[in-house]
Amino acid sequence: MQPYTYLLINFFTIIICFIASFDRRVLFHQHFGAYLKAAFVAAVPFIAWDVWFTKMGVWWFDTNYTTGIVLLGLPLEEMLFFFCIPFACVFTYYCLDKFFNLDWTNVFSKYLTWITVLVGVGVAIIFHDKIYPFVTGLVVAGTVIYLYYIAKVDWIGKASFVFIILLPGFFMVNGVLTGTGIDSPIVNYNPDHFFNLRMLTIPIEDAVYGYAQFLIVVYLFKRFKRPSYE
């Protein structure tokens, strides 16, 4: 089982959402094409970021937990991560948006944008010598600036609320990847390049990284979705 650990993490993250996608009340399978386009477009820069940081030694992977298939210097399972994890996140957003009125959360969009920009840029300036918080801070700030001021989306509050709901799942998945419940971490981090501030075993930058990725995939999904999606 050990060489398949990372692969199984991806599988169990996606399988319940995948099956539920065919439920008559959900019909998310009708939007698989839109999701795949969104995930692929979003994955390109994030995989490039991953490849860059892996080559720099910002993080690395314990291959004892992977199948040994490597693409662009990354385990295959890491590549699949950029499609499986966002699938579960977008599916959750889709369902909550479909069955619950969460529009009230959007009154906070402007404030969330300002706070995210201030914190992201502030962290990048203060920790300019540590590349993970520096890049992550700029990426999340740039993401919300683009979405709110250029794309002029009105759902940042809603997406942020859903992301909070997703955090328990984030802790489970990233917890295992960073060493919770297993002998050693699957993903290891160079302490010279990040805060060294962790939520259990998870670097706090991972949560910010995940938030930016989530916002980008939701945005692209909405762009590519069928007109019937409300």
C-alpha positions as CSV (number, residue, x, y, z in Angstrom):
1,M,0.0,0.0,0.0
2,Q,2.8,2.4,0.8
3,P,3.9,3.1,-2.8
4,Y,0.2,3.9,-3.6
5,T,-0.4,6.2,-0.6
6,Y,-0.4,9.5,-2.6
7,L,-2.4,7.9,-5.4
8,L,-5.0,6.7,-2.9
9,I,-5.2,10.2,-1.3
10,N,-6.2,11.5,-4.7
11,F,-8.6,8.7,-5.3
12,F,-10.5,9.0,-2.0
13,T,-10.6,12.8,-2.3
14,I,-12.5,12.5,-5.6
15,I,-14.5,9.3,-5.5
16,I,-17.5,10.3,-3.4
17,C,-17.9,13.6,-5.3
18,F,-17.5,11.9,-8.6
19,I,-20.3,9.4,-7.8
20,A,-22.5,12.1,-6.4
21,S,-22.1,14.1,-9.6
22,F,-24.5,11.8,-11.3
23,D,-27.3,12.3,-8.7
24,R,-30.4,13.6,-10.4
25,R,-30.6,16.5,-8.0
26,V,-27.0,17.5,-8.7
27,L,-26.2,16.7,-12.3
28,F,-22.7,18.0,-12.0
29,H,-21.6,15.4,-14.6
30,Q,-23.1,17.7,-17.2
31,H,-20.3,20.2,-16.4
32,F,-17.4,17.7,-16.4
33,G,-16.1,19.3,-19.7
34,A,-16.2,22.8,-18.1
35,Y,-14.4,21.5,-15.0
36,L,-11.7,19.8,-17.0
37,K,-11.0,22.9,-19.1
38,A,-10.9,25.0,-15.9
39,A,-8.7,22.6,-14.0
40,F,-6.3,22.3,-17.0
41,V,-5.9,26.0,-17.5
42,A,-5.4,26.6,-13.8
43,A,-3.0,23.6,-13.5
44,V,-0.5,25.0,-16.0
45,P,0.8,27.9,-13.9
46,F,0.5,25.9,-10.6
47,I,2.4,22.9,-12.0
48,A,5.0,25.3,-13.4
49,W,5.3,26.8,-9.9
50,D,5.5,23.3,-8.4
51,V,8.3,22.3,-10.9
52,W,10.2,25.5,-10.1
53,F,10.0,25.1,-6.3
54,T,10.9,21.4,-6.5
55,K,14.0,22.1,-8.6
56,M,15.0,24.9,-6.1
57,G,14.6,22.5,-3.2
58,V,11.8,24.5,-1.6
59,W,10.0,21.2,-1.2
60,W,10.5,17.6,-2.3
61,F,8.7,14.3,-2.3
62,D,9.3,11.1,-0.5
63,T,9.1,8.6,-3.3
64,N,8.4,5.7,-0.9
65,Y,4.8,6.9,-1.1
66,T,4.5,7.2,-4.8
67,T,4.4,4.8,-7.8
68,G,7.7,6.1,-9.2
69,I,6.2,7.6,-12.3
70,V,7.8,11.1,-12.8
71,L,6.8,13.9,-15.1
72,L,8.7,17.2,-15.3
73,G,10.4,16.2,-12.1
74,L,7.1,15.7,-10.2
75,P,5.5,12.4,-9.2
76,L,2.5,11.6,-11.3
77,E,0.4,11.8,-8.2
78,E,1.4,15.4,-7.7
79,M,0.2,16.1,-11.2
80,L,-3.1,14.4,-10.5
81,F,-3.4,16.5,-7.3
82,F,-4.1,19.6,-9.5
83,F,-7.2,17.9,-11.0
84,C,-8.5,15.7,-8.1
85,I,-8.4,18.2,-5.2
86,P,-10.0,21.1,-7.2
87,F,-12.7,18.7,-8.4
88,A,-13.8,18.1,-4.9
89,C,-13.7,21.8,-4.1
90,V,-15.6,22.9,-7.2
91,F,-18.2,20.2,-6.7
92,T,-18.7,21.4,-3.1
93,Y,-19.0,25.0,-4.3
94,Y,-21.5,24.0,-7.0
95,C,-23.7,22.0,-4.6
96,L,-23.8,24.6,-1.9
97,D,-24.5,27.3,-4.4
98,K,-27.2,25.2,-6.0
99,F,-29.1,24.2,-2.8
100,F,-28.5,27.1,-0.5
101,N,-28.8,30.8,-0.8
102,L,-25.3,32.0,0.1
103,D,-25.6,35.4,-1.7
104,W,-25.6,37.1,1.7
105,T,-21.8,36.3,2.0
106,N,-21.0,38.5,-1.0
107,V,-21.5,41.7,1.0
108,F,-18.1,40.9,2.4
109,S,-16.4,40.5,-1.0
110,K,-14.9,44.0,-1.0
111,Y,-13.6,43.7,2.6
112,L,-12.2,40.3,2.0
113,T,-10.4,41.6,-1.1
114,W,-8.8,44.5,0.8
115,I,-7.8,42.2,3.7
116,T,-6.3,39.6,1.4
117,V,-4.3,42.2,-0.6
118,L,-3.0,43.9,2.5
119,V,-2.0,40.7,4.2
120,G,-0.7,39.1,1.0
121,V,1.5,42.1,0.0
122,G,2.5,42.7,3.6
123,V,3.7,39.1,4.0
124,A,5.6,39.3,0.7
125,I,7.4,42.5,1.8
126,I,8.2,41.3,5.3
127,F,9.3,37.8,4.3
128,H,10.8,38.7,0.9
129,D,13.8,36.5,1.8
130,K,11.6,33.4,2.1
131,I,10.4,32.4,-1.3
132,Y,7.3,30.4,-0.4
133,P,5.5,33.1,1.6
134,F,6.8,35.8,-0.8
135,V,5.4,34.1,-3.9
136,T,2.2,32.9,-2.2
137,G,1.5,36.3,-0.8
138,L,1.8,38.0,-4.2
139,V,-0.2,35.3,-6.0
140,V,-3.2,35.4,-3.6
141,A,-3.1,39.3,-3.7
142,G,-2.9,39.3,-7.5
143,T,-5.7,36.8,-7.7
144,V,-8.2,38.7,-5.7
145,I,-7.3,42.0,-7.4
146,Y,-7.9,40.5,-10.8
147,L,-11.2,38.8,-9.8
148,Y,-12.7,41.8,-7.9
149,Y,-11.4,44.8,-9.9
150,I,-10.8,43.5,-13.4
151,A,-13.1,40.5,-13.8
152,K,-15.5,42.2,-11.4
153,V,-16.9,39.0,-10.0
154,D,-19.5,39.2,-7.3
155,W,-18.9,35.9,-5.5
156,I,-15.6,36.2,-3.6
157,G,-17.5,36.3,-0.3
158,K,-19.4,33.2,-1.3
159,A,-16.3,31.3,-2.4
160,S,-14.4,32.3,0.7
161,F,-17.3,31.0,2.9
162,V,-17.2,27.7,1.0
163,F,-13.5,27.5,1.4
164,I,-13.9,27.8,5.2
165,I,-16.4,24.9,4.9
166,L,-13.8,22.9,3.0
167,L,-11.0,23.4,5.6
168,P,-11.7,20.2,7.5
169,G,-11.1,18.3,4.2
170,F,-8.1,20.4,3.6
171,F,-6.7,19.4,7.0
172,M,-7.3,15.7,6.3
173,V,-5.7,15.7,2.8
174,N,-2.8,18.1,3.4
175,G,-2.3,16.6,6.9
176,V,-1.5,13.2,5.5
177,L,0.7,14.7,2.7
178,T,2.7,16.6,5.4
179,G,3.1,13.7,7.7
180,T,0.0,13.2,9.8
181,G,-0.7,9.6,10.5
182,I,2.2,8.2,8.5
183,D,5.8,7.5,9.3
184,S,7.2,10.5,7.3
185,P,5.8,13.3,5.2
186,I,5.1,12.7,1.6
187,V,5.8,16.4,0.9
188,N,8.8,17.8,2.7
189,Y,9.7,21.5,3.1
190,N,13.0,23.3,3.4
191,P,12.7,25.4,6.6
192,D,14.8,28.1,5.0
193,H,12.1,28.9,2.5
194,F,8.9,29.1,4.5
195,F,7.4,30.5,7.7
196,N,8.0,27.4,9.8
197,L,4.6,28.2,11.2
198,R,2.4,25.1,10.9
199,M,-1.3,24.2,11.4
200,L,-0.6,20.7,13.0
201,T,1.8,19.4,10.3
202,I,0.6,21.8,7.5
203,P,2.6,24.9,6.6
204,I,0.3,27.9,6.8
205,E,1.4,28.9,3.2
206,D,-0.4,25.8,2.0
207,A,-3.8,27.1,3.0
208,V,-3.1,30.4,1.2
209,Y,-1.9,28.5,-1.8
210,G,-5.0,26.4,-1.8
211,Y,-7.3,29.5,-1.4
212,A,-5.8,31.1,-4.5
213,Q,-6.0,27.9,-6.5
214,F,-9.6,27.4,-5.4
215,L,-10.6,31.0,-6.5
216,I,-8.9,30.6,-9.9
217,V,-10.5,27.2,-10.7
218,V,-14.0,28.5,-9.6
219,Y,-13.6,31.5,-11.8
220,L,-12.5,29.5,-14.8
221,F,-15.3,26.9,-14.2
222,K,-17.9,29.7,-14.3
223,R,-16.4,31.0,-17.5
224,F,-16.5,27.5,-19.2
225,K,-19.7,26.2,-17.7
226,R,-22.8,25.5,-19.7
227,P,-25.3,28.4,-19.9
228,S,-27.9,26.2,-18.0
229,Y,-25.8,26.4,-14.8
230,E,-27.2,29.0,-12.4
